[in-house]
Amino acid sequence: MKSISAKYFCKILERNGWNLDRVQSSHFIYEKTGYCSVSVPVHGNKDLPIGTLKALMRAAGLTEADLD
């Protein structure tokens, strides 16, 4: 799995029906009906660590194919 930036991951979430609920410091909180909220740590243009990315994808119900 390739690493991607948090900003790009936020765009992927929005493309898949997630809505930005609020921003708390450097964390963007997204919500979608039927799912728990997802907190994405956005620190500039840094890439997300692979473990964090996998955990966020699992919580959001996304697959590796959704990253393209």
N, C-alpha and C positions, 0 to 999 in steps of 0.2 A: 504494500500500500504506500502510495506517495503522500508526503506531508503537504498540507496546503495552509494558506494564511487564514486567520480567524475571520478577516473581512470577507474573503471569498466563501468561507463556510456559512457566514450569515446570509450571503446572496443565495446560496443553495437552499438554505432553510426557507427563505422567503419564496423562492421558486416552487417549493413543495408545500405551500399553504400555511406556513408558520407566520405569525404576526409578532412584531416587536412590541412587547408590553411595556417595558421600562428599561432604563439604563441606570445601574448602580455602580458608580465609580468606573472601572474598566470592564465591567461585565454587562453584556447585553442579554436581557431575559426575554426569551421567545415563548409564546404559548400557542397551543392548537387544541381545539376541542377533541376530547378523547385521549389526550396525552398529558403527562406531567410537563411542567415547564422545563425549558432547557436554558442553562446559563452558559453563555459563550464568553470566555476570557479574551478580550480584544486588547492586545498590547502592541500598538503600532501596527507594523506590517510583518511582525514575526510569525513564523509558521507554528501551528499547533503541534505539540508533541504527539507522537503516534498513539500512545495510550489514551491521551485525552481525546483525541479525534475519534478513536474507536468507541469510547464511552459515550461521547456526544451522539455519534451516529446510532448507537444501540438505543439510547434514550429517545431519539427522534424518529426511530423506525426507518432509517435510511440504510441503503446498501452501498457497496463500493461502486456500483454502476451509476448511482445518483451523483457521484462526484464529477462526472464528465459533463 
